[in-house]
Amino acid sequence: MAYLELKHVTKRFGDLVANDDVSLTVEKGHIHALLGENGAGKSTLMNILYGLYTPTAGEIWLNGKKLDIRDPKQAIAAGIGMVHQHFMLIPALTVIENVMLGYKEISHFRLNLNQAAQRFTALAEKFNMPISPWEKVENLTIGQQQRLEILKALFRNSKLLILDEPTAVLTPQETDTLFTLLHQLTDEGLTIIFITHKLGEVMDICDQCTVLRQGRVAAANLPISEIHSHEQLAELMVGKSIDLVTHKAPAHPGDTVLEVRDLHYTDREKVSRLNGLSFQVRAGEIVGVAGVDGNGQSELVRCILGLLQPESGAVYVENADVTGKHPKEILAHGVAHIPEDRYKMAMIKEMSVNENLILMSYDKEPYATHGVLHWKEITRRNEELCKKYEVKTPSVAEQAGRLSGGNQQKFVVGRELDRAAKLIIAVYPDRGLDIGTTKYIQSRLVEERDRGAAVLLLSTELDEILELSDTIMVLYKGRIMAQIPQKEAQRETIGLLMAGVQVSGSAAVTEGGTVC
């Protein structure tokens, strides 16, 4: 008998059918991958299981018992835990305070954090995750925070653990540590549902997989031992064969387009975020910035674009000093920006696709003359852009917030790349996107490089950095650990540098962060 059974689950949001008669079976002690493109219904299904949504129809059975889960408290009480892609932790509180926050059994401890800390420490030692219960969460590394989320679920006696994109912000070494832990947990009898877009991880860590496509089951309970290639998995997800290699000819760099000189930035809390960064990006070149999220990437981009005022140092675009200038003035130098957060920085969900696509050029010909918008021309051009960038929308009049995340990202990317910019700053351009959309965006960035654009690519995905970059720059705590030509880069070395480990040997790293 299966440990978990979802039987004929349907979820409707008005006319939208997010899950359509979905059935899922998970065996006890297995790691079961849940795969699918963006908008396929994975998150909706797991939110139903965790009590965040109520199904329109269908049943949930756990360990032979039918459940009626109406909220996360009931899910937790049934032994279901979930580690979200964006951690649910309060940085200002200690580890043990985060563990106990909202725990329904807290009265059993009578707010005795010392007693709770002893139990937490024993659990952490058992699974080789040494974390002090009295450390503030804000002082933990990203990898430690993720392990804390898992320990928090285990502390609450979870027997079924849902992991949503668990390696999205981890270094390769932290990913290996996580996989070792997951095997240990399943050996202890825990059952895991593993949501990921990284096909290699499915092959490495999972026992079975279920694939959703457009809200329905495309493949159910498929043994990983019967999967022979990443391409086979990708085809199941998108419904057609897909080339997983981003084809890229050797770069032929030209003149320097972006130059950053000795850039320093200190935030409002007097924390130094950028510590003397100096680098160049040339025309016809992709410089990839590797690093775990939170090591100065956001501050670097914002200083370049005029969104933050650096403490010292300078930023030049085609030899023009743009340090601290207004963002619109900097963009006018031929700079395109694919932001890290499309909702906060790239689009307005309540506006139409048509309106969003002219946000950068609403005051320019041929879209406007003397402040008067030419909607017929705007619509014609934007329909062409949506076709070119494969944006799936009923029409350009559709409200942007109703599109899937992948299609939102594609119209943001299309808007920026269609400007034929001299410098493209792409920040996590395909984070959380399905494999089809990811490969499409990657190929477009390479095309822009070949056109002669300078591309600064920031990504937490090391595979993406290694595949697309011509030069790799590793950032750690606001410092450049190394700048390495792609042909000399080794995955293990980059992973260590991302964790702040100085590497010696054939790629020795000096104090200044250059390879010698």
Backbone torsions as a table, in degrees:
resi	resn	phi	psi	omega
1	MET	NA	134.6	-179.8
2	ALA	-67.1	149.9	179.4
3	TYR	-75.5	-44.3	178.5
4	LEU	-122.7	134.8	174.8
5	GLU	-135.0	121.8	168.1
6	LEU	-103.2	121.3	-172.5
7	LYS	-113.9	113.9	171.9
8	HIS	52.5	48.5	-178.0
9	VAL	-80.2	128.5	174.9
10	THR	-126.4	138.4	176.5
11	LYS	-135.5	122.2	178.8
12	ARG	-114.6	140.3	169.5
13	PHE	-118.4	91.2	-173.2
14	GLY	65.3	-124.1	179.7
15	ASP	-83.2	-12.8	-177.9
16	LEU	-83.8	126.1	176.1
17	VAL	-101.2	102.7	-177.0
18	ALA	-79.5	-40.3	174.4
19	ASN	-126.2	128.7	-173.3
20	ASP	-122.8	95.3	175.9
21	ASP	56.4	53.0	-177.1
22	VAL	-90.6	128.4	173.7
23	SER	-120.7	135.0	-176.4
24	LEU	-138.9	133.4	178.1
25	THR	-123.6	130.0	-180.0
26	VAL	-127.8	128.4	-178.9
27	GLU	-82.7	148.5	179.4
28	LYS	-64.6	135.9	177.9
29	GLY	78.4	8.7	179.7
30	HIS	-102.5	157.9	168.0
31	ILE	-105.2	113.3	-172.6
32	HIS	-110.8	119.0	-179.2
33	ALA	-82.9	136.5	173.0
34	LEU	-114.2	114.7	-171.6
35	LEU	-119.4	160.6	176.1
36	GLY	158.5	160.2	177.3
37	GLU	-68.8	168.0	172.2
38	ASN	-59.9	134.7	-178.5
39	GLY	85.3	4.6	-179.1
40	ALA	-77.0	-17.4	177.7
41	GLY	109.6	8.3	-177.7
42	LYS	-63.0	-53.2	-176.7
43	SER	-64.2	-39.5	178.2
44	THR	-59.9	-44.5	-179.1
45	LEU	-62.7	-43.8	-179.7
46	MET	-71.4	-32.0	175.6
47	ASN	-67.3	-30.2	173.2
48	ILE	-66.9	-46.1	-179.5
49	LEU	-62.6	-35.2	-177.6
50	TYR	-89.7	0.6	174.4
51	GLY	88.0	7.8	179.0
52	LEU	-80.4	-26.6	174.5
53	TYR	-124.6	153.5	173.2
54	THR	-104.1	129.2	-178.0
55	PRO	-67.6	148.1	173.8
56	THR	-71.8	-35.9	177.4
57	ALA	-154.5	161.8	176.8
58	GLY	111.1	172.8	-175.3
59	GLU	-132.9	152.6	174.1
60	ILE	-119.1	124.6	177.5
61	TRP	-121.5	129.8	179.3
62	LEU	-128.9	120.4	179.6
63	ASN	53.4	41.0	176.0
64	GLY	82.8	4.3	-177.6
65	LYS	-119.7	131.5	177.7
66	LYS	-75.9	132.7	-178.1
67	LEU	-113.3	148.5	172.2
68	ASP	-120.7	87.4	-173.5
69	ILE	-92.7	119.2	-177.2
70	ARG	-112.3	-15.2	178.2
71	ASP	-158.7	166.1	-177.9
72	PRO	-60.0	-29.9	178.1
73	LYS	-60.5	-40.9	178.4
74	GLN	-68.5	-36.7	177.7
75	ALA	-64.1	-45.6	179.6
76	ILE	-62.7	-41.5	178.8
77	ALA	-62.8	-28.1	179.0
78	ALA	-84.7	-1.5	178.8
79	GLY	93.0	20.6	179.9
80	ILE	-105.1	125.5	176.8
81	GLY	-120.8	155.2	-179.5
82	MET	-140.1	130.0	173.9
83	VAL	-107.1	109.7	-176.3
84	HIS	-77.7	158.6	179.0
85	GLN	-60.3	-39.2	174.8
86	HIS	-101.7	113.6	-169.6
87	PHE	-59.4	142.3	179.5
88	MET	-98.3	65.0	-177.1
89	LEU	-124.7	151.9	176.8
90	ILE	-104.8	108.1	-172.3
91	PRO	-57.0	-33.4	-174.7
92	ALA	-76.6	-14.0	179.7
93	LEU	-92.8	161.0	176.8
94	THR	-75.2	168.9	178.1
95	VAL	-56.1	-50.9	-174.6
96	ILE	-70.1	-30.3	175.6
97	GLU	-66.3	-38.7	175.8
98	ASN	-64.8	-39.6	-179.6
99	VAL	-63.8	-40.9	-174.8
100	MET	-85.9	-15.8	-175.5
101	LEU	-60.3	118.8	177.8
102	GLY	77.7	1.9	-178.2
103	TYR	-72.0	125.0	-173.4
104	LYS	-67.7	-19.3	179.8
105	GLU	-91.9	13.1	-174.7
106	ILE	-62.2	-29.6	179.8
107	SER	-63.9	-27.1	177.9
108	HIS	-61.6	-32.5	180.0
109	PHE	-91.9	-8.4	-179.0
110	ARG	49.4	43.8	-179.6
111	LEU	57.6	24.3	177.1
112	ASN	-84.1	90.8	-177.2
113	LEU	-67.0	-28.4	178.4
114	ASN	-62.5	-43.1	179.1
115	GLN	-66.4	-43.1	178.4
116	ALA	-63.8	-38.8	-179.5
117	ALA	-64.3	-35.5	178.5
118	GLN	-64.4	-43.3	178.3
119	ARG	-65.8	-41.4	179.2
120	PHE	-62.4	-44.4	-178.8
121	THR	-62.5	-41.6	178.4
122	ALA	-62.5	-39.7	178.9
123	LEU	-66.8	-42.2	180.0
124	ALA	-64.2	-40.2	179.2
125	GLU	-68.4	-37.2	-179.2
126	LYS	-59.9	-39.3	-177.2
127	PHE	-104.0	19.6	173.4
128	ASN	54.9	46.4	176.8
129	MET	-126.4	70.3	-175.1
130	PRO	-66.5	106.1	176.6
131	ILE	-131.8	127.2	178.9
132	SER	-69.1	128.5	179.7
133	PRO	-67.5	-15.7	-176.5
134	TRP	-100.4	0.4	178.0
135	GLU	-77.2	141.3	175.0
136	LYS	-72.8	142.2	-177.1
137	VAL	-60.7	-33.6	-178.7
138	GLU	-63.0	-16.6	179.5
139	ASN	-94.6	-2.3	-178.5
140	LEU	-86.7	149.4	172.1
141	THR	-71.1	167.0	178.1
142	ILE	-59.9	-43.0	179.0
143	GLY	-62.2	-40.2	177.9
144	GLN	-66.1	-37.5	178.6
145	GLN	-63.9	-38.8	178.5
146	GLN	-66.7	-43.0	177.7
147	ARG	-62.7	-34.0	175.8
148	LEU	-62.9	-42.1	178.4
149	GLU	-60.6	-39.9	178.4
150	ILE	-67.7	-43.6	178.3
151	LEU	-62.6	-36.2	178.5
152	LYS	-61.8	-41.5	178.0
153	ALA	-66.7	-41.5	179.4
154	LEU	-66.7	-36.8	177.6
155	PHE	-58.7	-33.1	-178.8
156	ARG	-92.2	18.1	172.0
157	ASN	66.1	36.0	177.1
158	SER	-69.0	136.1	176.0
159	LYS	-110.4	-18.8	176.3
160	LEU	-125.4	121.7	-173.7
161	LEU	-118.6	124.8	176.6
162	ILE	-99.7	122.7	179.4
163	LEU	-113.9	116.6	-177.4
164	ASP	-101.6	109.7	-178.8
165	GLU	47.6	58.0	-170.5
166	PRO	-69.5	-18.0	-177.1
167	THR	-106.6	11.3	-172.9
168	ALA	-60.3	-29.4	-175.2
169	VAL	-121.3	21.7	-176.4
170	LEU	-105.4	150.8	170.8
171	THR	-74.0	164.7	177.7
172	PRO	-56.9	-39.0	179.6
173	GLN	-66.3	-39.7	178.2
174	GLU	-67.1	-34.3	176.9
175	THR	-64.6	-43.0	177.4
176	ASP	-61.1	-41.0	178.3
177	THR	-63.1	-41.9	178.8
178	LEU	-62.5	-43.2	-178.8
179	PHE	-64.2	-38.5	175.4
180	THR	-60.5	-42.4	178.3
181	LEU	-63.2	-43.3	-177.9
182	LEU	-63.1	-38.9	175.9
183	HIS	-63.7	-38.3	178.6
184	GLN	-65.0	-39.8	-179.8
185	LEU	-65.9	-41.9	179.2
186	THR	-69.8	-31.5	174.3
187	ASP	-63.2	-28.1	178.3
188	GLU	-83.0	-3.6	177.8
189	GLY	103.6	0.6	178.5
190	LEU	-72.8	147.3	177.3
191	THR	-111.7	137.2	-172.5
192	ILE	-128.1	132.8	168.7
193	ILE	-105.1	123.6	-168.0
194	PHE	-116.8	109.4	178.6
195	ILE	-99.1	124.6	-179.2
196	THR	-155.6	157.2	171.0
197	HIS	-103.1	-3.6	-175.7
198	LYS	-91.3	104.9	-172.3
199	LEU	-65.7	-32.3	178.3
200	GLY	-61.4	-36.0	179.6
201	GLU	-67.0	-36.3	177.8
202	VAL	-60.2	-45.4	-179.3
203	MET	-66.4	-33.3	-174.2
204	ASP	-81.2	-36.4	-164.6
205	ILE	-117.3	-21.7	-169.3
206	CYS	-96.5	155.9	177.3
207	ASP	-95.4	-41.7	-179.9
208	GLN	-139.6	167.3	175.1
209	CYS	-145.4	150.2	171.6
210	THR	-123.3	134.4	-176.8
211	VAL	-113.4	128.0	174.1
212	LEU	-103.1	141.5	175.8
213	ARG	-140.7	118.7	-179.7
214	GLN	53.5	42.5	173.8
215	GLY	84.2	-4.5	-179.1
216	ARG	-118.4	162.4	179.1
217	VAL	-78.2	120.4	177.8
218	ALA	-94.9	-29.4	176.2
219	ALA	-153.2	131.2	-174.3
220	ALA	-117.7	133.2	171.3
221	ASN	50.5	46.0	-178.0
222	LEU	-82.0	120.0	177.7
223	PRO	-63.1	133.6	-179.5
224	ILE	-63.2	-27.7	178.7
225	SER	-63.1	-18.4	179.0
226	GLU	-94.3	-1.7	177.8
227	ILE	-92.3	125.7	-173.0
228	HIS	-103.1	-11.8	-178.1
229	SER	-162.3	160.8	174.0
230	HIS	-63.3	-35.7	-179.3
231	GLU	-62.0	-35.5	178.5
232	GLN	-64.5	-43.0	177.4
233	LEU	-64.0	-44.8	-178.9
234	ALA	-60.9	-40.2	-180.0
235	GLU	-65.5	-36.2	176.1
236	LEU	-63.9	-36.2	-177.4
237	MET	-72.1	-44.9	-172.4
238	VAL	-101.2	-11.2	177.3
239	GLY	83.5	8.8	177.1
240	LYS	-156.0	162.2	179.3
241	SER	-67.7	147.0	-177.2
242	ILE	-141.1	139.2	179.1
243	ASP	-84.6	116.2	-176.8
244	LEU	-88.1	1.1	179.2
245	VAL	-103.3	127.3	173.9
246	THR	-87.2	107.5	-174.2
247	HIS	-75.3	130.5	-172.8
248	LYS	-145.9	120.0	175.9
249	ALA	-78.3	162.9	177.5
250	PRO	-57.0	144.6	-179.3
251	ALA	-77.3	152.4	174.4
252	HIS	-129.8	76.3	-174.4
253	PRO	-61.9	144.9	178.3
254	GLY	-111.5	-135.7	-178.0
255	ASP	-72.0	157.4	177.8
256	THR	-69.2	128.8	178.0
257	VAL	-102.9	-44.9	178.2
258	LEU	-117.4	130.5	173.4
259	GLU	-132.0	126.0	176.2
260	VAL	-111.2	126.7	-175.7
261	ARG	-120.1	113.7	170.3
262	ASP	47.4	52.6	-174.1
263	LEU	-81.4	128.2	175.9
264	HIS	-124.6	141.7	174.6
265	TYR	-147.1	132.8	177.0
266	THR	-122.0	130.7	-174.9
267	ASP	-81.7	-176.8	-175.6
268	ARG	-65.2	-24.6	178.7
269	GLU	-87.7	11.9	179.1
270	LYS	65.5	26.0	176.5
271	VAL	-95.9	128.2	179.7
272	SER	-75.7	118.4	-177.2
273	ARG	-101.8	-30.9	176.5
274	LEU	-127.1	130.1	-171.8
275	ASN	-125.9	75.6	173.3
276	GLY	75.2	46.8	-179.5
277	LEU	-77.9	131.2	175.2
278	SER	-138.2	125.8	177.1
279	PHE	-166.3	170.1	178.9
280	GLN	-132.4	151.4	170.8
281	VAL	-128.3	124.8	-175.8
282	ARG	-101.3	160.5	175.9
283	ALA	-59.4	139.1	179.3
284	GLY	73.4	27.7	-176.4
285	GLU	-141.0	142.2	171.4
286	ILE	-109.0	117.6	173.0
287	VAL	-101.8	116.1	-179.3
288	GLY	-96.5	131.2	178.2
289	VAL	-101.7	111.5	179.3
290	ALA	-96.7	143.9	177.9
291	GLY	165.0	151.9	174.3
292	VAL	-68.9	139.5	-178.4
293	ASP	-52.6	137.4	177.5
294	GLY	99.2	11.5	-178.8
295	ASN	-106.1	24.7	175.6
296	GLY	109.5	-1.3	-177.2
297	GLN	-60.4	-49.3	-177.7
298	SER	-62.3	-43.1	-179.6
299	GLU	-65.2	-37.7	178.1
300	LEU	-60.2	-50.8	-178.4
301	VAL	-62.7	-42.4	-177.4
302	ARG	-68.1	-33.1	175.4
303	CYS	-68.8	-39.8	178.1
304	ILE	-62.8	-39.1	-173.5
305	LEU	-90.7	2.0	178.1
306	GLY	82.3	9.2	178.3
307	LEU	-81.5	-20.0	173.4
308	LEU	-130.6	148.7	177.2
309	GLN	-96.5	114.0	-179.5
310	PRO	-65.3	152.1	177.1
311	GLU	-67.7	-40.8	176.2
312	SER	-159.9	171.1	-177.2
313	GLY	98.7	-178.4	-174.6
314	ALA	-147.3	154.5	177.2
315	VAL	-126.3	127.3	179.5
316	TYR	-120.8	135.4	172.0
317	VAL	-119.3	114.9	-175.3
318	GLU	49.4	49.8	175.6
319	ASN	70.4	1.1	176.1
320	ALA	-93.9	128.3	179.4
321	ASP	-74.5	112.1	-179.0
322	VAL	-112.0	13.9	-176.3
323	THR	-56.2	121.6	174.4
324	GLY	72.1	6.3	179.7
325	LYS	-74.8	166.1	-179.3
326	HIS	-63.5	140.1	-178.2
327	PRO	-52.9	-39.8	-178.5
328	LYS	-64.8	-35.3	178.1
329	GLU	-68.1	-38.3	178.5
330	ILE	-67.3	-44.1	179.0
331	LEU	-61.3	-30.7	179.9
332	ALA	-67.5	-13.5	176.1
333	HIS	-80.3	8.6	179.8
334	GLY	90.8	36.0	-179.4
335	VAL	-106.8	130.2	173.6
336	ALA	-111.7	147.2	-174.4
337	HIS	-136.4	117.8	170.4
338	ILE	-98.3	103.7	-170.4
339	PRO	-73.1	164.0	-179.9
340	GLU	-71.3	-27.9	-177.7
341	ASP	-129.2	103.1	-174.3
342	ARG	-65.5	-30.7	-177.4
343	TYR	-71.8	-36.5	-177.1
344	LYS	-88.7	-27.8	-167.7
345	MET	-128.0	-7.5	-170.8
346	ALA	-126.2	-20.1	-174.6
347	MET	-150.8	162.3	174.7
348	ILE	-119.4	109.1	-170.6
349	LYS	-59.8	-31.9	-175.9
350	GLU	-78.3	-13.7	179.3
351	MET	-89.8	162.8	179.5
352	SER	-74.5	164.9	174.0
353	VAL	-59.3	-41.4	179.8
354	ASN	-56.9	-47.0	-179.3
355	GLU	-68.0	-39.7	179.0
356	ASN	-63.5	-34.6	-175.4
357	LEU	-74.0	-11.6	177.9
358	ILE	-111.5	12.3	-178.5
359	LEU	-59.1	-29.9	-177.5
360	MET	-91.8	-9.0	-172.9
361	SER	-144.3	24.4	-177.3
362	TYR	-64.6	-19.6	-177.3
363	ASP	-106.1	15.7	-175.6
364	LYS	-120.7	154.9	171.2
365	GLU	-65.6	145.9	0.7
366	PRO	-91.7	12.4	-176.0
367	TYR	-78.3	-25.8	-176.7
368	ALA	-151.6	151.6	173.9
369	THR	-135.3	120.0	-180.0
370	HIS	53.2	40.9	176.1
371	GLY	83.5	-1.3	179.7
372	VAL	-99.5	121.4	-178.5
373	LEU	-78.7	136.0	178.4
374	HIS	-100.2	86.5	-169.8
375	TRP	-66.3	-31.6	179.0
376	LYS	-63.1	-44.5	179.0
377	GLU	-70.3	-39.5	178.0
378	ILE	-58.7	-47.9	-178.1
379	THR	-64.4	-43.1	-179.1
380	ARG	-60.5	-48.4	-178.5
381	ARG	-66.7	-38.7	-178.3
382	ASN	-72.3	-30.7	173.9
383	GLU	-65.0	-38.9	176.5
384	GLU	-65.1	-40.8	-178.9
385	LEU	-65.4	-42.1	179.5
386	CYS	-63.2	-36.9	177.2
387	LYS	-67.7	-43.5	-178.3
388	LYS	-62.7	-40.7	-176.4
389	TYR	-99.6	13.0	172.7
390	GLU	56.6	42.9	176.2
391	VAL	-82.4	118.8	-179.2
392	LYS	-88.9	107.3	179.3
393	THR	-146.8	143.9	178.2
394	PRO	-55.8	-38.0	175.7
395	SER	-166.9	168.5	178.0
396	VAL	-72.0	-8.8	175.9
397	ALA	-82.5	-8.3	-179.3
398	GLU	-64.1	141.4	175.8
399	GLN	-63.8	129.2	-173.0
400	ALA	-60.1	-34.5	-177.9
401	GLY	-67.2	-13.5	-179.8
402	ARG	-86.9	-11.4	179.1
403	LEU	-77.8	157.5	174.8
404	SER	-66.6	161.6	-179.7
405	GLY	-58.8	-38.0	180.0
406	GLY	-65.0	-40.8	179.8
407	ASN	-73.4	-32.6	172.7
408	GLN	-61.5	-45.8	-179.0
409	GLN	-64.6	-37.0	-179.5
410	LYS	-66.8	-36.9	179.6
411	PHE	-75.9	-28.8	173.9
412	VAL	-66.0	-47.8	178.5
413	VAL	-61.2	-43.9	180.0
414	GLY	-60.9	-44.0	179.3
415	ARG	-59.4	-43.5	-176.9
416	GLU	-73.6	-43.9	-177.2
417	LEU	-73.4	-26.7	-178.4
418	ASP	-72.2	-7.3	179.3
419	ARG	-82.7	-1.7	179.9
420	ALA	51.7	51.9	-175.4
421	ALA	-72.4	156.7	175.0
422	LYS	-83.0	-32.2	178.8
423	LEU	-128.9	127.1	178.2
424	ILE	-116.2	120.9	176.0
425	ILE	-106.4	108.1	-175.9
426	ALA	-110.4	113.5	-176.2
427	VAL	-108.2	112.4	-179.1
428	TYR	45.5	54.4	-170.3
429	PRO	-63.5	-20.1	-178.6
430	ASP	-129.3	25.9	-179.6
431	ARG	-61.0	127.3	177.1
432	GLY	75.1	7.5	-178.6
433	LEU	-93.7	156.7	179.8
434	ASP	-71.2	169.1	-171.3
435	ILE	-64.6	-37.1	-179.3
436	GLY	-64.7	-47.4	179.0
437	THR	-65.9	-39.3	179.8
438	THR	-59.4	-50.1	-177.6
439	LYS	-65.1	-34.4	178.7
440	TYR	-64.0	-47.9	-179.0
441	ILE	-64.6	-40.5	178.6
442	GLN	-61.5	-42.8	-179.6
443	SER	-65.8	-34.4	178.5
444	ARG	-67.5	-37.9	177.8
445	LEU	-64.2	-39.1	177.6
446	VAL	-65.7	-40.0	177.6
447	GLU	-61.0	-39.1	178.5
448	GLU	-66.6	-38.9	175.3
449	ARG	-60.2	-45.3	-178.8
450	ASP	-67.4	-25.0	175.8
451	ARG	-71.9	-20.0	179.7
452	GLY	117.4	3.8	178.6
453	ALA	-75.9	150.2	169.7
454	ALA	-90.8	131.6	-175.4
455	VAL	-122.1	123.7	171.4
456	LEU	-105.5	111.1	-174.5
457	LEU	-108.7	121.0	175.5
458	LEU	-110.4	128.6	-177.2
459	SER	-153.7	145.2	172.0
460	THR	-90.2	-5.2	-179.4
461	GLU	-89.9	105.3	-175.8
462	LEU	-62.9	-37.0	178.7
463	ASP	-60.6	-39.4	178.6
464	GLU	-65.5	-44.0	178.8
465	ILE	-61.2	-45.1	-177.8
466	LEU	-66.9	-34.6	-176.0
467	GLU	-78.6	-38.9	-170.6
468	LEU	-95.8	-29.8	-169.2
469	SER	-77.3	149.8	168.5
470	ASP	-95.1	-32.7	173.3
471	THR	-132.4	138.1	-178.3
472	ILE	-113.2	125.8	178.2
473	MET	-113.9	124.2	-177.1
474	VAL	-101.0	126.1	-177.3
475	LEU	-110.4	131.6	177.1
476	TYR	-144.4	120.8	-179.7
477	LYS	49.6	44.1	174.7
478	GLY	76.8	11.0	178.0
479	ARG	-121.2	149.1	174.4
480	ILE	-84.6	112.8	-179.9
481	MET	-76.0	-33.9	-178.7
482	ALA	-169.2	153.5	168.4
483	GLN	-124.6	116.1	-168.6
484	ILE	-127.2	131.3	172.3
485	PRO	-59.2	140.9	-175.7
486	GLN	-56.7	-38.0	-176.6
487	LYS	-67.8	-17.6	178.9
488	GLU	-101.1	-3.9	-173.6
489	ALA	-77.3	138.5	175.2
490	GLN	-120.8	136.2	-175.2
491	ARG	-55.3	-46.0	-176.8
492	GLU	-64.5	-40.6	179.6
493	THR	-64.8	-45.4	179.0
494	ILE	-61.2	-41.6	179.7
495	GLY	-60.6	-41.2	177.7
496	LEU	-65.5	-42.4	178.7
497	LEU	-63.0	-37.6	177.2
498	MET	-61.9	-28.3	178.8
499	ALA	-90.3	3.7	176.8
500	GLY	88.5	13.8	-178.5
501	VAL	-92.6	120.3	175.7
502	GLN	-69.4	134.0	-175.2
503	VAL	-111.5	132.4	177.1
504	SER	-114.1	171.5	-179.9
505	GLY	116.7	-141.7	-176.3
506	SER	-65.3	-24.6	176.5
507	ALA	-117.9	65.3	-177.8
508	ALA	-68.7	140.1	-177.6
509	VAL	-111.1	127.5	-178.9
510	THR	-85.8	174.9	178.4
511	GLU	-57.0	-39.0	-177.3
512	GLY	-75.7	-8.4	176.6
513	GLY	89.5	23.6	176.9
514	THR	-111.9	155.0	-178.6
515	VAL	-85.4	136.7	177.7
516	CYS	-133.8	NA	NA
